[in-house]
Structure formats: structure tokens, C-alpha cells
Amino acid sequence: MRAVLSVLVAWVSLVGGGTAWSASSAPAREGAELRVGAVSAVAPGVGYREFSLKGRHGPAHGHLLTVDLRERRVSVDLLYPGTVAARSGISQLADRRGAVGGVNGDFFNIAEQQHPGVEATGAPVGPAVAGGRSLKAAVPYGQRFGPDTPRGVSTEDVLAVGTDRVARLDRLRLDGVVRAGEDELELSGFNQYALPVGGVGAYTADWGSASRLRATCGTDNDRGAPCSRTTYEVTVRGGRVTAVSRRPGRGPVPRGTVVLVGREGGARDLSRLEVGEEVDVVRRLRSREGGALRCALGGFPILRDGRALRGLDAVTGAVRTAAGVGGHGHRLYLLALDGRAAYRSGLTLAELAATMRDLGAEDAFNLDGGGSSTLVTRDPHGGRAAVRNHPSGGAERAVANGIGVFVR
């Protein structure tokens, strides 16, 4: 009997993150009461619960996954449609990969009204790592999509999980060069929908089939600025230039091929490369915190070491998605607010940070919200993923990526 009780205690601690969660309440901010429902087990190490509170603009209702990364059967990885410049619903991505739960992820290039004739790529803003492999780097800060961000954040900010199974906030910066003979050119972009003015970007098979023209539109400070008139594209296969063009192309990039796109000064530098010339393209994402990563995705931090970042918007309410880290990196909190009409006023960023803290997070990271906010769970023994919140647009939106939870 003692052994059975020990197993039951371990199971409750696993899904509840070591906290007594049933019918509890805590203050999310002064004058607000956070009411948290009882946990239900999704799988060993993964629990689901709902919560409610009254925010500045009215009642809010939320859905929460807790993930115990100390449970060896549990893992976390990026959910994405197989290429960077593509979109899919989180439920479809979870079904395809066999995830038992997940939420939507980074903000993404969803529309291009300011650039007639230029297609939106669907690509995310920040860096992305999936299965330990780097997929893309961050766009310039002025090219981001999403709400106003607090001071000091960057499009290079990520929520990451290392190969050591510890979650953390980090920054990923692109290190890359293009070498041709004795010449060396800095690489300033990697599979991203916007390049810095004067820069050169590398596009691989992971980019997808979307046009690379969008990468030369806007500026570092204004994503709506006109597209550059000075562009150049170089195709490199097997270490040699195989084709050149004065305009960025579209269509899939074959495996083993790198397409270099330059604008302004970067275009002039690329135009000196000739067909048949030997070229070496080197690229990697460098972690500020160090250590190998299993997965990472963009957004921006709202809570560090239990303290909300300065300058968080305390006025604008919205349906939101967030991820939190607790237990010194061994516990992950995945949150999506409900978008039903009664709750659509949502929470401000300041309220979201306070809510994540009161749910147990030490650090928290804001992800894409509004019509993108989606949280799903799936029976690990079969069946299809179910959307647990109500998307504010009335139906699940196709998004660029998300966080998936897996159980062996």
C-alpha cells in the first residue's frame, strides 16, 4: 500500500508541477483574483487546467498546459509546416507530429497591403530551431509584426529548450559569411522575410516556395517602406555559382543549394560573383546563453526572475498566448486565453505577466495573440487534437509555428 501511495503522490506532483492546484486562487494584479480549476492529466508529466480572472477590461478565461521536463518521457519541440514560409493550424501540426499538446507561436508576416504585388510569406519574425537544427534568423526590429514591445527587447529574443532539457529565455544572433576567393562578405539574413538595408541573406530548402522578393521590401525602421530597386540574386550549388539574376525569384530551393539575395550595397557585392566561381556560405545561430538547443522560437519576454519587464502596456487588452518557465527551467507553462465574445477583451501585457507569475512562472514570453491564440490537446493513445480554447476569429487560424509537447 505504501508503494501505491508513493506512485500516486509522484503522479500528482508530475502533472501539477509540484503545486496544489485544485480550486485555488491567487492575485494576478491588485484587485484581481485568479481562480484556477482542477488539473486533468493529458499524459505523464503533462497537465491541463482552465483559469479565470477579472482584468482591467472585463472577465478573462484561459487554458493552461503544464509540462514537467524532468519526466524523461516528455519532450518539447517546434511545430511548423515543414518549411519556414508556410502556415498551418496548430491542431493539424499536432496531429501530423503526434504531439499531445501545443500552443501557437511567433508573430508572422501575415499581410502586405503596403507592397502591392508582393505576397505575404507567412514566415515568422524571430529565429527558429527545430529538432536541434537552425531554420531561420530574426528580421530587423522595424520589420516585426505584433504589438508594441517593452524597451530593451529584440527580434532575436527566443523561448528555447536546450538539449539538456532545460527551458530558458535566450537570444539567437546570426553569424555567417560568404567567401569567394580572398573576399569575405558578411551574411546578414537567413531564411527570413526581411533583410537589413544593404544586406545579404541566404535561403535554403527550409525556406519553402514563397517569393524571396519580400525580403527586399521595407527598411530596418519601417516595414511599409517601398521595396528596394537595387537587388541581386545568386544561386550556389555544390560550392559554385550556377545562376545569377537582378531580381529575387520564387519557388522551392533544392536540397544542397543556397540562394543568396542582396539589396543595395549587398546587391552590388553579389553582382561581382560570376557563374562558375567557387563560393562558400557559412551560417549559424549563436546563443547568448550558450549550449546546444533542441528548439527555439521568437516572441518577446514579459517576465524575468519573477519581475515584469519595464514598459509593459497596461492599457490595451487582447486575447493572448504566452509561455512561461518555472522550476529553474524544468517546468514549462503554455497559456492561451479564450476568445469567446464574453472574454474577448482579454488581458493587457502587464496583466499577462502578472498572471504568468501567479501561475508559477519565473520567466514568461509573449507569443502571437488575437485570432492566432490556440491551445490544443490530444489523447496520446489516439484520436485527433482538440482545440481547447475558442479562437477569437471563430475558427482556428493557420499560423507559422508553435510549441509542441510530446510523450514517448
C-alpha positions as MATLAB code, in Angstrom:
seq = 'MRAVLSVLVAWVSLVGGGTAWSASSAPAREGAELRVGAVSAVAPGVGYREFSLKGRHGPAHGHLLTVDLRERRVSVDLLYPGTVAARSGISQLADRRGAVGGVNGDFFNIAEQQHPGVEATGAPVGPAVAGGRSLKAAVPYGQRFGPDTPRGVSTEDVLAVGTDRVARLDRLRLDGVVRAGEDELELSGFNQYALPVGGVGAYTADWGSASRLRATCGTDNDRGAPCSRTTYEVTVRGGRVTAVSRRPGRGPVPRGTVVLVGREGGARDLSRLEVGEEVDVVRRLRSREGGALRCALGGFPILRDGRALRGLDAVTGAVRTAAGVGGHGHRLYLLALDGRAAYRSGLTLAELAATMRDLGAEDAFNLDGGGSSTLVTRDPHGGRAAVRNHPSGGAERAVANGIGVFVR';
ca = [
       0.000    0.000    0.000;
       2.878    2.403    0.828;
       4.340    1.843   -2.649;
       0.964    2.591   -4.279;
       0.619    5.829   -2.286;
       4.127    6.862   -3.340;
       3.241    6.371   -7.006;
       0.047    8.418   -6.604;
       1.920   11.265   -4.910;
       4.525   11.259   -7.676;
       1.805   11.357  -10.352;
       0.018   14.330   -8.735;
       3.337   16.192   -8.403;
       4.156   15.457  -12.041;
       1.005   16.821  -13.627;
       0.556   19.615  -11.122;
       4.119   20.863  -11.267;
       4.580   20.224   -7.559;
       1.790   22.675   -6.667;
      -1.635   22.088   -5.130;
      -3.753   23.398   -7.989;
      -7.293   22.195   -7.446;
      -9.791   25.003   -6.793;
      -7.059   27.505   -5.900;
      -6.960   31.259   -6.318;
      -4.250   33.925   -6.275;
      -3.980   37.643   -7.055;
      -2.940   38.285  -10.691;
      -2.738   42.013  -10.003;
      -4.023   44.385   -7.364;
      -7.788   43.994   -7.147;
      -7.916   40.885   -9.375;
      -8.468   37.294   -8.295;
      -7.068   34.401  -10.273;
      -9.240   31.313   -9.976;
      -7.643   28.093  -11.192;
      -9.562   24.876  -11.859;
      -8.513   21.342  -11.054;
      -5.834   19.717  -13.169;
      -6.623   16.920  -15.595;
      -3.853   14.648  -16.818;
      -3.120   14.740  -20.554;
      -0.184   12.328  -20.254;
       2.538   11.553  -17.696;
       4.209   14.868  -16.944;
       1.597   16.939  -18.810;
      -1.453   18.516  -17.173;
      -4.288   20.727  -18.421;
      -6.469   23.163  -16.489;
      -8.593   26.266  -17.004;
      -8.489   29.530  -15.075;
     -10.380   32.817  -14.898;
      -9.866   36.325  -13.584;
     -11.287   39.818  -13.930;
      -8.949   42.051  -15.885;
      -8.901   45.772  -16.497;
     -11.378   45.441  -19.363;
     -13.580   42.664  -18.005;
     -13.559   38.920  -17.330;
     -10.881   36.746  -18.915;
     -10.788   32.977  -19.233;
      -7.692   30.953  -20.018;
      -6.362   27.490  -20.778;
      -3.055   26.190  -19.440;
      -0.748   23.264  -20.145;
       1.912   22.444  -17.543;
       4.859   20.376  -18.725;
       7.330   18.694  -16.372;
      10.609   18.449  -18.293;
      12.082   16.218  -15.570;
       9.799   13.435  -16.791;
      12.107   11.599  -19.209;
       9.248   10.525  -21.465;
       8.305   14.166  -22.118;
       9.926   16.364  -24.755;
       9.228   19.716  -26.402;
       9.885   20.736  -29.995;
       8.892   23.328  -32.575;
       5.704   22.680  -34.523;
       5.909   24.086  -38.059;
       4.558   23.153  -41.508;
       7.850   21.721  -42.796;
       9.129   24.974  -44.299;
       9.637   28.459  -42.874;
       7.442   30.320  -45.378;
       4.214   28.382  -44.809;
       1.291   28.235  -42.375;
      -0.939   25.592  -40.822;
      -3.334   25.185  -37.899;
      -1.816   24.034  -34.605;
      -4.252   21.123  -34.384;
      -3.148   19.887  -37.817;
       0.520   20.274  -36.872;
      -0.036   18.395  -33.596;
      -1.810   15.556  -35.420;
       0.915   15.347  -38.053;
       3.700   15.133  -35.460;
       1.821   13.177  -32.808;
       2.063   15.915  -30.178;
      -0.135   15.518  -27.073;
      -0.457   19.293  -26.684;
       0.645   22.620  -28.042;
       0.104   26.334  -28.499;
       0.662   28.752  -31.376;
       3.997   30.523  -31.517;
       5.716   33.500  -33.098;
       4.237   36.537  -34.861;
       4.472   36.216  -38.632;
       4.282   38.017  -41.983;
       0.527   37.767  -42.462;
      -0.296   40.640  -44.876;
       1.338   43.007  -47.372;
      -1.144   45.827  -48.048;
       1.705   48.359  -48.230;
       3.503   46.496  -51.017;
       1.078   45.884  -53.922;
       2.015   42.821  -55.920;
       4.199   41.407  -53.142;
       2.880   38.252  -51.477;
       2.943   37.710  -47.727;
       5.282   34.851  -46.947;
       3.722   33.550  -43.716;
       7.256   33.365  -42.264;
       7.804   34.122  -38.557;
       9.548   37.193  -37.162;
      12.150   35.671  -34.873;
      14.708   32.887  -35.005;
      13.558   29.278  -35.168;
      15.227   25.998  -34.207;
      13.519   22.612  -34.654;
      14.898   19.235  -33.660;
      18.265   20.822  -32.927;
      18.504   22.310  -36.434;
      18.555   26.053  -37.161;
      15.757   27.061  -39.559;
      15.965   30.858  -39.698;
      17.258   34.073  -38.145;
      15.459   37.236  -36.969;
      14.208   40.066  -39.174;
      15.271   43.678  -38.367;
      13.393   45.141  -35.399;
      11.443   47.653  -37.507;
      10.132   44.837  -39.729;
       8.426   42.942  -36.923;
       4.700   42.247  -36.703;
       2.811   42.325  -33.414;
       2.108   44.712  -30.529;
       4.367   47.423  -29.187;
       7.146   45.746  -27.244;
       8.797   46.801  -23.979;
      12.115   48.599  -24.047;
      15.225   46.511  -24.439;
      13.710   43.570  -26.275;
      14.869   42.352  -29.668;
      13.564   40.274  -32.561;
      16.441   37.939  -31.636;
      14.706   37.039  -28.333;
      13.575   33.421  -28.107;
      11.997   30.927  -25.784;
      14.313   27.923  -26.004;
      14.689   24.398  -24.678;
      18.235   23.053  -24.637;
      19.424   19.559  -25.391;
      19.860   19.395  -21.604;
      16.018   19.546  -21.377;
      16.126   22.895  -19.563;
      13.877   25.737  -20.815;
      15.069   29.342  -20.808;
      14.819   32.781  -22.347;
      17.670   33.406  -24.764;
      18.790   35.419  -27.789;
      19.952   33.918  -31.071;
      22.175   36.013  -33.330;
      23.175   35.080  -36.850;
      26.874   34.520  -37.510;
      27.582   33.992  -41.188;
      29.881   34.807  -44.079;
      30.017   34.357  -47.840;
      33.554   33.557  -49.010;
      34.646   33.875  -52.642;
      38.396   33.567  -53.154;
      40.060   36.054  -50.823;
      36.869   38.107  -50.451;
      34.611   37.687  -47.441;
      31.107   39.145  -47.219;
      29.074   39.271  -44.002;
      25.810   37.344  -44.100;
      23.000   39.397  -42.528;
      19.998   37.184  -43.171;
      18.992   33.515  -43.136;
      15.586   32.285  -44.383;
      13.828   35.474  -43.257;
      11.097   37.576  -44.881;
      13.009   40.859  -44.458;
      16.699   41.687  -44.873;
      18.570   44.656  -43.373;
      19.144   47.546  -45.763;
      22.385   46.868  -47.639;
      22.443   43.242  -46.524;
      22.764   39.763  -47.987;
      20.583   36.820  -46.990;
      20.887   33.069  -47.551;
      17.869   30.929  -48.464;
      17.866   27.131  -48.289;
      15.371   24.330  -48.878;
      13.949   25.094  -45.410;
      12.621   28.426  -46.709;
       9.940   26.892  -48.939;
       8.474   28.081  -52.243;
       7.387   31.639  -51.348;
       8.826   34.539  -53.329;
      12.052   35.997  -51.983;
      11.070   39.464  -53.235;
       9.530   40.420  -49.863;
      13.000   40.231  -48.309;
      13.991   43.405  -50.183;
      10.968   45.485  -49.122;
      10.749   47.953  -46.241;
      13.662   49.240  -44.195;
      15.207   48.476  -40.823;
      12.860   51.046  -39.236;
       9.757   50.876  -41.439;
       8.298   47.652  -42.794;
       5.934   49.641  -45.042;
       8.685   51.481  -46.915;
       8.949   50.755  -50.684;
      10.816   47.746  -51.998;
      14.450   48.269  -52.978;
      15.211   48.990  -56.633;
      18.721   47.598  -56.327;
      18.601   43.825  -55.843;
      20.582   40.792  -56.960;
      20.282   37.034  -56.559;
      22.979   34.362  -56.834;
      22.350   30.598  -56.838;
      25.111   28.427  -55.362;
      25.122   24.654  -55.766;
      27.939   22.297  -54.910;
      30.065   25.246  -53.839;
      29.866   27.041  -57.208;
      27.728   29.832  -58.637;
      25.256   28.276  -61.078;
      22.950   31.229  -61.860;
      22.522   34.978  -61.275;
      19.559   37.328  -61.555;
      18.819   41.007  -60.931;
      15.501   40.190  -59.257;
      14.754   37.797  -56.371;
      12.953   34.673  -57.532;
      10.424   32.251  -56.137;
       9.881   28.515  -55.985;
      11.485   25.777  -53.872;
      15.229   25.845  -53.256;
      16.624   22.344  -53.972;
      18.483   20.475  -51.253;
      22.180   21.217  -51.439;
      21.538   24.648  -52.942;
      21.835   28.084  -51.321;
      20.261   31.168  -52.893;
      21.870   34.480  -51.908;
      19.718   37.617  -52.079;
      21.200   41.098  -51.733;
      19.760   44.603  -51.592;
      21.513   47.975  -52.122;
      25.166   47.521  -51.106;
      24.660   43.782  -50.648;
      23.312   43.542  -54.191;
      26.346   45.352  -55.571;
      28.650   42.977  -53.677;
      26.842   39.898  -55.031;
      26.901   41.246  -58.593;
      30.674   40.738  -58.618;
      30.222   36.952  -58.379;
      30.368   35.109  -61.693;
      28.844   31.826  -62.834;
      31.294   29.009  -62.127;
      33.065   30.867  -59.303;
      33.691   28.935  -56.089;
      31.646   30.231  -53.143;
      31.414   29.019  -49.549;
      28.422   30.038  -47.413;
      28.812   29.594  -43.642;
      25.956   30.284  -41.221;
      24.978   29.510  -37.627;
      22.780   30.895  -34.877;
      24.800   31.876  -31.816;
      23.127   31.564  -28.405;
      23.745   34.328  -25.892;
      23.353   31.859  -23.022;
      25.468   29.141  -24.655;
      24.770   25.435  -25.005;
      23.094   23.400  -27.721;
      19.375   23.923  -28.333;
      16.668   21.393  -29.036;
      14.130   24.029  -30.118;
      13.531   27.776  -30.075;
      11.020   30.299  -31.386;
      10.520   34.042  -31.350;
       8.278   36.455  -29.441;
       9.356   38.733  -26.593;
       9.901   38.434  -22.831;
       7.447   39.952  -20.382;
       8.706   38.449  -17.103;
      12.266   37.800  -15.863;
      13.122   36.304  -12.481;
       9.573   36.921  -11.293;
       9.572   40.613  -12.247;
       7.606   42.155  -15.103;
       9.689   43.973  -17.700;
       9.580   47.758  -17.572;
       7.288   49.460  -20.051;
       4.730   46.680  -20.485;
       1.457   48.009  -21.885;
      -1.045   48.239  -19.033;
      -3.886   49.690  -21.146;
      -4.569   47.590  -24.256;
      -6.441   44.346  -23.649;
      -6.257   41.434  -26.104;
      -6.610   37.686  -26.402;
      -3.063   36.410  -25.868;
      -0.769   33.380  -25.917;
       2.256   33.041  -23.641;
       4.843   30.537  -22.484;
       6.383   30.513  -19.014;
       9.378   28.837  -17.406;
       9.463   27.701  -13.764;
      11.273   25.265  -11.530;
      14.665   26.592  -12.649;
      13.899   25.661  -16.234;
      12.376   22.244  -15.558;
       8.745   23.310  -15.841;
       7.007   24.852  -18.833;
       3.669   26.708  -18.778;
       1.796   27.106  -22.077;
      -1.153   29.516  -21.934;
      -3.813   30.659  -24.373;
      -6.715   32.956  -23.493;
     -10.223   32.186  -24.615;
     -11.582   34.261  -27.477;
     -15.304   33.883  -26.853;
     -17.251   37.144  -27.025;
     -17.631   37.298  -23.230;
     -13.836   37.185  -22.783;
     -12.569   38.860  -25.947;
     -11.346   41.982  -24.136;
      -8.574   39.750  -22.810;
      -5.647   40.983  -20.737;
      -3.056   43.730  -21.040;
       0.595   42.703  -21.324;
       1.136   43.832  -17.732;
      -1.766   41.645  -16.581;
      -0.461   38.729  -18.631;
       2.956   38.969  -16.966;
       1.345   39.048  -13.508;
      -0.898   36.103  -14.380;
       2.038   34.013  -15.583;
       3.898   34.796  -12.362;
       0.929   33.800  -10.235;
       0.529   30.562  -12.161;
       4.085   29.666  -11.176;
       6.351   31.050  -13.908;
       9.659   32.715  -13.054;
      10.158   33.892  -16.648;
       7.481   34.440  -19.292;
       7.409   35.070  -23.021;
       4.632   36.685  -25.065;
       3.653   34.924  -28.295;
       1.278   35.815  -31.123;
      -2.259   36.511  -29.923;
      -5.638   37.649  -31.205;
      -7.046   35.295  -33.810;
      -3.875   33.204  -33.647;
      -4.263   32.215  -29.975;
      -4.825   28.447  -29.911;
      -4.193   25.697  -27.369;
      -4.720   22.044  -28.272;
      -4.503   18.672  -26.525;
      -4.585   15.159  -27.951;
      -5.066   11.722  -26.400;
      -1.620   10.090  -26.564;
      -3.281    6.738  -27.355;
      -5.041    8.007  -30.468;
      -7.623   10.450  -31.776;
      -7.264   13.921  -33.196;
      -6.080   17.081  -31.466;
      -8.867   19.162  -29.932;
      -8.787   22.957  -29.703;
      -9.452   23.729  -26.039;
      -9.927   27.497  -26.255;
     -12.263   29.393  -28.582;
     -10.259   31.282  -31.244;
     -11.425   34.896  -31.371;
     -11.886   34.761  -35.142;
     -14.456   31.988  -34.805;
     -12.189   29.317  -36.296;
      -8.622   28.110  -35.909;
      -6.135   30.288  -37.809;
      -3.243   28.934  -39.841;
      -0.029   30.095  -38.148;
       3.713   29.968  -38.804;
       4.768   27.777  -35.889;
       4.066   26.691  -32.338;
       5.309   24.778  -29.322;
       4.555   21.060  -29.311;
       4.614   18.697  -26.337;
       5.469   15.041  -26.974;
       5.322   11.905  -24.811;
       7.016    8.628  -25.670;
];
